Amino acid sequence: MPEASSFNSLSVIIPTYNRKHLVAKALSGYLAQSLPELIRELLVVDDGSTDGTESLVRELSERSPFPIRYLHQPNKGPAAARNLGIREARSSLVLFTDSDIIPKADLVQQHIEWHQRNPHPTTAVLGYVTWPPEINATPFMRWYGQGKLFEFDKLRNKREASFRSFYTCNLSLKIELLRACGQFDEEFKSAAFEDVELGYRLSKQGLHLLYNKEAIGYHYQFFSFEDACRKSLGNASAAQLFLRKEAGQDDVKETQRRHSRPGYALARAFSAAIARVLCPARSLLDSSIPLPSFVYYLLLWDSIRRSTKQSAVTNSPNAAQPHNPASLSGR
């Protein structure tokens, strides 16, 4: 087992694609870390950007107290970008994050300290992600971020999480585990399910995912209700791929069990009817007025259900559809 003292710095891996203005915010957050000496290197893996990301990264690297390395690849998706970062990383510990995640000043310190206390090779650390104050998150966004996009509500008062919370927006682990037990499946081309699928495979090798709610990253993005619907629909192909993998077989079995229960069709029809009754509340979804969680859930589920059905009719009557994409969390 590695000594705790061997985890005195880490490599930060940030994949990005045409998000120059967000990369600038994220890198500024790492430059402002309370203990920047804990960062051995920061790797920006550019997945084929055309917006001047390279020049920005190189400019910021000139005033950085730690090495900022720019890596470029043709557009292959975030799974391939993270794998390039894994191959290039020089530290025994890596921190995965995203280009729209702005770290709190002690984020790196929080991750390092937890690994020093938990040096076993199979131990990983999940940090907490929330909206930054300047975004002025709506009540819908707060519900969506905590209950659907990232299901941190399920981790409240827990110290350890399952592979389903293997969120690479704020997650650190030992490089030896990744290199020994597999990397991201590059068949996933978008930022959805590729991290959970890897988490499943690592869990079979003994992964212990600890949850540190004090390791905070701020998700610098604004989501309207329609944005959330589009994201869920955009994740449909990744959802289908996930369900075909071993990691998704429990989801398939649960869906089959749910569909076979007496009264399932009636309950689904009843839910759709309630959603229609709640339609007038749609005008409040992006307002500052909080609504009960079940209203957000039902309206989101119904909107995705109807859009998926319409898409199937328009494109191919026989096309396979996702097993309730609203129930699967993909970023």
Secondary structure, 3 states (H helix, E strand, C coil): CCCHHHCCCEEEEEEECCCHHHHHHHHHHHHCCCCHHHEEEEEEEECCCCCCHHHHHHHHHCCCCCCEEEEECCCCCHHHHHHHHHHHCCCCEEEEECCCEEECCCHHHHHHHHHHHCCCCCEEEEEEEECCHHHCCCHHHHHHHHHHHCCHHHHCCCCEECHHHCCCCEEEEEHHHHHHHCCCCCCCCCCCCHHHHHHHHHHCCCCEEEEEEEEEEEECCCCCHHHHHHHHHHCHHHHHHHHHCHHHHHHHHHHHHHHHCCCHHHHHHHHHHHHHHCHHHHHHCCCCCCCCHHHHHHHHHHHHHHHHHHHHHHHCCCCCCCCCHHHCCCC
